[in-house]
Amino acid sequence: MTADNNNSTWLASGATPTRFILLRHGVTAYSVQRRFAGRSDLPLLDEGIAQARAAARRTSELTPIDGVISSPLRRTRQTAAAVAEQLGLPVALDEGLIETDFGSWDGYTFDELRQADPELLASWLADPEVAPPGGESQLQVSARVLAARDRLVKAHPGRTLVLVTHVSPIKVLAADVLGAPASAVHRMYLAPASVSVLDYFPDGPMSLRCFNDTAHLPGG
């Protein structure tokens, strides 16, 4: 039986979803310092490389996996390379999975921005149409990420993909599955090298299977 509500978890017998195993990249200097890291092309720290390897072992347990797709930024490509090596699969790149463009905010901490321009920061947190100077609004990010989602689901029906990406795209996808408002992304915590899993069924329903799984990491 399949309910009419597209967010329902009542599924047709034997329905095979397209599954996204969403992996956030490991730590960089900016993530350790809690700085906005948008399009800055940062490498992983040694700790981040170790996290990527641990996440690769974790994702290899979620077989069968049919593909590995990464944001084109260095930190995600390095993380994806560890996963691909573990699985024996190539890495494809998708621009739709790139992090939010934070414009002139890139490299600043939240506290620094709150001191420099508290009104704009408050507006950005409250209104998904507000963008950082020279950057993307939350609505623009959501439109880009969900378009990538639709494209990947259509291209890989019934397959399981590891998507190596960033905080914003993962939160956008999770909020969409839950039917949550755009502002929900500011109320989610997502650790470096964490794993989240989403299912997209062919007749419409979507399901969040797990979010921010860090059991594979030290202290997780």
Disulfide bonds with the S-S distance in Angstrom:
none
